[in-house]
Amino acid sequence: MKKILLVNPRVDTRATPPIGLCYVAAVLEQDGYNVKIYDPIPTRNGFSKKFDDSLRELNPEIVAFTCTAPQEDPCFAQAKLAKEFNPNILTVIGGPLISSDGERIVKNEYIDLAVQGEGEITFPELVKAFEIKKGFKGIKGVIYKKGNKVIKNQPRELIQDLDSLPFPARHLLDMEWYSRKNSMIRGCWMRTTSLMGARGCPFKCIFCASPKTLGNSVRLRSPNNILDEIEELKNKYKIEAIKATEDVFTHNLEWVNEFCDKIIERKLDIKWDCQSRVNAPAINLETLKKMRKAGCIQMEFGVESGSQKILNVIKKGVIVEQTIKAFDLCRKAGIRSMANFIIGHPYETYEDIEKTKELARRIKADYPEFFISTPLPGTEMYEMAKKNGWLREGKTFYGREAGEHITMECNFSAKELIKMRNDLYGEFSRLTLINYAMDPVFMKDIIMNNFKHPTNIFSYFKKFAETKSIAEVARAMEINLRLF
């Protein structure tokens, strides 16, 4: 029986489980393989476990990595360690970056082959081929090396029946850490985890790489299948809330209504949030009220910009008035709103950013977030940035923890973008901080955490001296709460 180590090269402290790896692990376990997941937990002294220790414990024949753009270097470093441990280990790499840049990634001397797109069918096929020494010719979705030549097989068809997949193998993760109270849903300090109820996105935003991996058509799990998984999460891990990770939860009005009806019928006590477009079919008052009755406490919208010019440049496919209406409807339905804004878009000016600021003031989102535009490989914006010479050297920017790692400078320098983003945080983070401060459970955990680790308090004063931002101090507190 082959022993397989699946690896999540951690680059942050978020408690978002690597669901893609867990799905692949579940399929492999069904086929009888001995599977482990290396997913180190962040602690105050680094990580809970070293990669070398997992190699020694399992002595795997196959080591497979999930890879986003920020994980590229850690993937290569750990693949090198795997080959040094045993040169005969088959090293495999998958994930979003492979679907956009797989042929380049496979050229790395420590990577044997890559899986493009969804891995639940492709990966077991290549494992079986490796077992019988058949080679990888003809296995759809695989990119591999033959001598010095990189061979890219035909792409794998998307999995249409998502209900046919087993639930993610979360038991292979440290669920004591993943099921602790966290702020995965902004302002809700609860035992929360993520769940994927759909795959694919039909829209054409130039900054998004999701369709490269999950396709342009929306494939939905059945409501009953999702609710069965939620019940398992509640019973097994005492989960109190679910963060739905699909891009287009509200895309199919009939499906949303059925999902809510099923929750109500089952009397399933669960809080949840979801992502939506402001012009999605389900963004109407009647449906939003039903979602609220079914446990939806928050909706997350990709607003991006308050400038119609910029919305057109990034091919968002919405108009500003639709954004205003969506946030007004959420308020009427009693659903809190989260607005994600991006600055640093191609051709954006100070005037455009001022319009974004004006829109943020108008919609009054309960939880506004501000990001800096990032040209991910495989996106239209990446090609645009490469063509126009906007790319900067250095590491890929990652979410809010960007530091100086801004990867694109168009009309503004990296320093200007960081200052503008911090100014936006300063103006719009007050309500977020007040909402957290009013949560007695969150405040109790903050006080106990600081009592247990008194050096935290000094670090918060230092953070404030450096940033002059209460929002950044609050973010540092939140990160400390995640650490074991």
C-alpha positions in Angstrom: 0.0 0.0 0.0 1.5 3.3 -1.1 2.1 5.9 1.6 1.3 9.4 0.4 2.1 12.7 2.2 0.0 15.7 1.1 1.6 19.1 2.0 0.2 22.5 2.7 3.3 24.9 2.7 1.9 27.4 5.2 2.6 31.0 4.5 0.2 32.6 7.0 -1.6 32.1 10.3 -5.2 31.9 9.1 -7.3 29.0 10.4 -8.7 28.3 6.9 -8.3 24.5 6.3 -6.7 23.3 3.0 -10.0 21.9 1.7 -8.5 21.0 -1.7 -6.0 18.7 -0.1 -8.6 17.2 2.2 -10.8 16.3 -0.8 -7.9 14.6 -2.5 -7.0 12.8 0.7 -10.6 11.6 1.1 -10.6 10.0 -2.4 -7.2 8.4 -1.8 -8.4 6.9 1.5 -11.4 5.5 -0.2 -9.0 3.7 -2.5 -7.1 2.2 0.5 -4.0 4.4 0.5 -2.2 5.4 3.7 -2.5 9.2 3.6 -1.2 12.0 5.9 -1.4 15.7 5.6 1.5 18.0 6.6 -0.2 21.2 7.6 1.9 22.8 10.4 0.1 24.8 13.0 1.5 28.3 13.7 2.8 28.8 17.2 4.7 31.6 19.0 7.9 29.9 18.2 7.4 29.0 14.5 5.4 26.0 13.5 4.1 22.9 15.4 6.0 20.4 13.3 8.9 20.3 10.9 8.5 18.9 7.4 11.5 16.6 7.9 9.7 14.9 10.9 6.7 14.1 8.8 9.0 12.6 6.1 10.7 10.4 8.7 7.4 9.3 10.4 5.6 8.3 7.2 8.5 7.4 4.9 6.2 8.2 1.9 6.6 7.0 -1.7 4.7 10.1 -2.9 4.8 13.7 -1.7 2.3 16.1 -3.2 2.1 19.9 -2.6 -0.7 22.4 -3.0 0.6 25.6 -4.5 -0.7 29.2 -4.8 1.6 32.0 -6.0 2.9 32.8 -2.4 3.6 29.1 -1.8 5.9 28.6 -4.8 9.2 29.0 -3.0 8.2 26.9 0.1 7.0 24.2 -2.3 10.3 24.1 -4.1 12.3 24.1 -0.8 10.2 21.2 0.7 10.4 19.3 -2.6 14.2 19.6 -2.4 14.0 18.2 1.2 11.8 15.3 0.1 14.3 14.4 -2.7 17.2 14.6 -0.3 15.4 12.3 2.1 14.7 9.8 -0.6 15.6 10.5 -4.3 12.9 7.9 -5.3 10.0 9.8 -3.9 7.6 11.0 -6.5 7.1 14.8 -6.0 3.8 16.1 -7.3 2.5 19.7 -7.3 -1.1 20.9 -7.8 -3.3 23.9 -6.9 -4.2 27.3 -8.5 -0.7 28.2 -9.7 -0.3 25.0 -11.7 -3.5 25.7 -13.7 -2.0 29.0 -14.9 1.8 28.3 -14.9 2.2 24.6 -14.7 4.8 24.0 -17.4 7.2 26.5 -15.8 6.7 25.0 -12.3 7.4 21.4 -13.5 10.8 22.6 -14.9 12.0 22.8 -11.3 14.6 20.0 -10.7 12.8 18.8 -7.6 9.3 18.5 -9.0 8.5 15.4 -11.0 5.0 16.2 -12.3 2.0 18.5 -11.8 -1.7 18.2 -11.7 -3.8 20.9 -13.4 -7.3 21.7 -12.4 -9.3 19.5 -10.0 -7.3 16.7 -8.5 -9.8 14.2 -7.2 -9.8 12.0 -10.3 -6.4 12.9 -11.8 -4.3 12.3 -8.7 -5.5 8.7 -7.9 -4.9 7.8 -11.6 -1.3 9.0 -11.5 -0.8 7.2 -8.2 -2.0 3.9 -9.8 0.2 4.5 -12.8 3.2 5.1 -10.5 2.4 1.8 -8.6 2.5 -0.3 -11.7 5.4 1.7 -13.3 3.2 2.5 -16.3 4.3 6.1 -16.8 2.1 9.1 -17.1 1.4 9.3 -20.8 -2.2 10.0 -21.6 -3.4 10.7 -18.0 -5.6 13.8 -18.4 -4.6 16.8 -16.4 -1.0 15.8 -15.9 2.2 17.7 -16.8 5.4 15.7 -16.5 9.0 15.5 -17.6 10.5 13.1 -20.0 14.2 13.7 -20.0 14.6 17.5 -20.5 11.3 17.8 -22.2 8.1 18.9 -20.4 5.0 17.1 -21.7 1.5 18.6 -21.1 -1.3 16.0 -21.4 -4.9 16.9 -22.3 -6.8 18.8 -19.6 -9.1 16.8 -17.4 -12.9 17.4 -17.7 -14.4 19.2 -14.7 -16.3 17.0 -12.2 -19.9 17.6 -12.9 -21.4 15.6 -10.0 -19.9 17.2 -6.9 -22.1 15.0 -4.7 -20.2 12.0 -5.8 -17.1 13.2 -3.9 -16.6 12.2 -0.3 -16.6 14.9 2.4 -13.1 16.4 2.9 -10.8 14.3 5.2 -10.6 17.0 7.9 -9.7 14.3 10.4 -6.1 14.4 8.9 -5.8 18.0 10.1 -5.2 19.3 13.6 -8.9 20.0 14.2 -8.3 21.1 17.8 -6.7 24.2 16.3 -9.0 24.5 13.3 -12.2 24.3 15.4 -11.1 26.9 18.0 -13.0 30.2 18.0 -11.8 32.5 15.2 -12.9 35.5 13.2 -13.2 33.8 9.8 -16.6 35.5 9.6 -15.8 39.2 10.5 -17.1 40.2 13.9 -18.2 36.7 14.9 -15.9 35.1 17.4 -17.2 31.5 17.0 -16.1 28.0 16.2 -16.1 28.5 12.4 -14.8 26.6 9.4 -15.0 26.9 5.7 -17.0 24.8 3.3 -17.2 24.6 -0.5 -20.7 24.2 -1.8 -20.0 25.0 -5.5 -17.2 25.3 -8.0 -16.6 27.5 -11.0 -17.4 31.1 -11.9 -18.8 32.4 -15.2 -17.6 36.0 -14.8 -14.5 37.6 -16.4 -12.9 39.8 -13.7 -9.3 40.4 -15.0 -7.7 40.0 -11.5 -9.2 36.6 -10.7 -7.5 33.2 -11.4 -10.4 31.0 -10.1 -11.9 30.1 -13.5 -8.5 28.7 -14.5 -8.7 26.0 -11.9 -12.5 25.6 -11.4 -13.9 26.5 -14.8 -16.3 29.1 -16.1 -19.5 27.1 -15.4 -21.1 26.9 -11.9 -21.4 23.4 -10.5 -23.5 23.1 -7.4 -23.6 20.4 -4.7 -27.2 19.5 -3.7 -28.5 21.4 -0.6 -28.9 18.0 1.2 -25.4 17.0 0.5 -24.0 20.3 2.0 -26.3 20.1 5.0 -25.2 16.5 5.7 -21.6 17.8 5.8 -22.6 20.7 8.1 -24.3 18.3 10.5 -21.2 16.2 10.6 -19.1 19.3 11.4 -21.5 20.3 14.2 -21.5 16.8 15.7 -17.9 15.9 15.3 -16.1 19.3 15.9 -18.8 21.4 17.6 -18.7 23.9 14.7 -21.0 26.9 15.3 -20.7 28.7 12.0 -19.8 28.1 8.4 -18.0 30.3 5.9 -19.1 29.4 2.4 -16.1 29.8 0.1 -17.7 29.5 -3.4 -17.4 32.6 -5.7 -21.1 32.6 -6.6 -23.3 31.3 -3.8 -26.2 33.5 -4.9 -25.9 32.8 -8.6 -28.8 30.4 -8.8 -32.0 31.8 -7.2 -33.8 28.5 -7.2 -30.9 26.7 -5.5 -30.5 29.4 -2.8 -34.2 29.1 -1.9 -34.0 25.3 -1.7 -30.9 25.5 0.4 -32.6 27.9 2.9 -35.8 25.8 2.9 -33.8 22.7 3.7 -32.0 24.3 6.6 -35.3 25.6 8.0 -37.0 22.1 7.6 -34.1 20.4 9.4 -34.1 23.0 12.1 -30.4 23.1 11.7 -28.9 25.6 14.2 -26.0 27.0 12.3 -24.8 30.5 11.5 -23.2 31.1 8.1 -22.0 33.7 5.6 -21.5 33.6 1.9 -19.9 35.5 -1.0 -22.0 37.3 -3.6 -22.0 39.7 -6.4 -24.1 42.8 -5.9 -26.2 42.0 -9.0 -26.7 38.3 -8.3 -30.3 36.9 -8.8 -30.7 36.2 -5.1 -30.0 39.8 -4.1 -33.7 40.7 -3.6 -35.4 41.4 -0.3 -37.6 38.3 -0.2 -34.7 35.9 -0.7 -32.4 37.8 1.7 -35.0 37.6 4.4 -35.3 33.9 3.9 -31.5 33.6 4.0 -31.5 35.5 7.3 -34.2 33.1 8.7 -32.0 30.2 7.6 -29.0 31.4 9.6 -27.2 33.7 7.2 -25.7 36.5 9.3 -23.4 38.2 6.8 -22.8 38.6 3.1 -19.4 39.4 1.5 -19.4 41.4 -1.7 -16.5 42.1 -4.0 -17.2 45.8 -4.5 -13.6 46.6 -5.7 -14.1 50.2 -6.8 -16.5 53.2 -6.6 -15.4 54.3 -10.0 -17.5 53.1 -13.0 -14.4 53.6 -15.2 -12.4 51.2 -13.1 -15.2 48.7 -12.8 -15.3 48.6 -16.6 -11.5 48.3 -16.8 -11.4 45.2 -14.6 -14.5 43.8 -16.3 -16.5 43.5 -13.1 -19.8 43.5 -15.0 -21.6 45.7 -12.4 -22.6 49.3 -12.1 -22.2 51.4 -8.9 -25.9 51.8 -8.4 -26.3 48.0 -8.0 -23.7 48.1 -5.2 -25.6 50.8 -3.3 -28.9 48.8 -3.7 -27.4 45.5 -2.6 -26.1 47.0 0.7 -29.4 48.8 1.3 -31.2 45.5 0.9 -28.9 43.6 3.2 -29.6 46.2 5.9 -33.4 45.9 5.4 -33.1 42.1 5.6 -31.0 42.2 8.8 -27.9 40.7 7.2 -24.6 42.3 8.0 -22.4 43.2 5.0 -18.8 43.0 4.2 -17.3 45.0 1.4 -14.0 44.1 -0.2 -12.3 47.1 -2.0 -9.2 47.0 -4.1 -6.9 50.0 -4.9 -4.0 50.1 -7.4 -6.0 48.9 -10.4 -4.7 49.5 -13.9 -5.1 53.1 -14.9 -6.6 54.1 -11.6 -6.1 57.7 -10.5 -6.5 59.7 -7.2 -9.9 60.7 -8.5 -11.0 57.1 -8.9 -9.8 56.2 -5.4 -11.7 59.2 -4.0 -14.8 57.7 -5.7 -14.1 54.4 -3.9 -13.9 56.3 -0.6 -17.2 58.1 -1.3 -18.9 54.8 -2.1 -17.5 53.2 1.1 -19.0 56.1 3.0 -22.4 55.7 1.2 -22.9 51.9 1.6 -21.7 51.8 5.2 -20.6 48.2 5.2 -20.4 46.6 8.6 -16.9 45.2 7.7 -15.0 47.0 5.0 -11.7 45.5 3.8 -9.1 47.2 1.6 -6.6 45.3 -0.6 -4.0 46.2 -3.1 -4.4 45.0 -6.6 -2.3 41.9 -7.4 -1.7 40.5 -10.9 -1.8 36.7 -10.3 -0.2 34.5 -12.9 -2.9 33.2 -15.3 -5.0 36.3 -15.1 -5.7 38.9 -17.8 -4.3 41.6 -15.5 -1.0 39.7 -15.2 -0.6 39.7 -18.9 -1.5 43.4 -19.0 1.0 44.2 -16.3 3.7 42.1 -18.0 3.1 43.8 -21.4 3.1 47.3 -19.9 6.1 46.8 -17.6 4.2 47.3 -14.3 5.5 44.2 -12.5 7.9 44.6 -9.6 10.5 42.1 -8.6 10.1 40.3 -5.3 7.6 38.1 -3.6 4.0 37.9 -4.4 1.7 40.1 -2.3 -0.5 38.1 -0.1 -3.8 39.5 1.3 -3.6 42.0 4.2 -0.1 40.8 5.2 1.5 42.5 2.1 4.2 44.5 3.8 6.3 45.9 0.9 5.6 43.0 -1.4 3.4 44.9 -3.9 3.8 43.2 -7.2 2.4 45.9 -9.5 3.0 49.6 -9.9 0.9 51.4 -12.5 -0.1 55.0 -11.6 1.1 54.7 -8.0 4.3 53.5 -6.3 4.2 50.7 -3.7 4.8 53.1 -0.9 1.9 55.3 -2.1 -0.4 52.3 -2.3 0.4 51.1 1.2 -0.1 54.6 2.7 -3.5 55.0 0.9 -4.6 51.6 2.1 -3.6 52.4 5.7 -5.4 55.7 5.5 -8.5 53.8 4.3 -8.2 51.4 7.2 -7.9 54.3 9.6 -11.1 55.8 8.4 -13.2 52.7 8.0 -12.0 50.3 10.6 -13.7 52.0 13.6 -17.0 50.2 13.3 -15.2 46.9 13.0 -13.2 47.5 16.1 -16.3 48.6 18.0 -18.2 45.4 17.0 -15.3 43.2 18.2 -15.1 45.2 21.5 -18.7 44.6 22.2 -18.3 40.8 21.9 -17.8 39.6 25.5 -16.4 36.2 24.5 -13.8 37.9 22.2 -12.8 40.4 24.8 -12.5 37.7 27.5 -10.2 35.7 25.2 -8.1 38.8 24.5 -7.7 39.5 28.2 -6.8 35.9 29.0 -4.4 35.8 26.1 -2.6 38.9 27.2 -2.5 37.7 30.8 -0.9 34.4 29.7 1.5 36.2 27.4 2.3 39.7 28.9 4.9 40.4 26.3 2.1 40.9 23.9 1.2 44.2 25.4 4.7 45.6 24.7 4.4 44.4 21.1 1.1 46.2 20.7 2.6 49.5 21.8 5.5 48.9 19.4 3.0 48.2 16.5 1.1 51.4 17.2 4.3 53.4 17.3 5.3 52.0 13.9 1.9 52.3 12.2 -0.1 54.9 14.2 -3.0 52.6 13.4 -5.4 51.0 16.0 -6.6 48.7 13.2 -3.1 47.3 12.8 -2.9 46.8 16.6 -6.2 45.0 16.5 -5.0 42.8 13.7 -1.9 41.9 15.7 -4.1 40.9 18.6 -6.2 38.7 16.3 -3.1 37.0 15.0 -1.8 36.3 18.5 -5.1 34.7 19.4 -4.6 32.2 16.5 -1.2 31.0 17.8 -0.8 27.9 19.9 
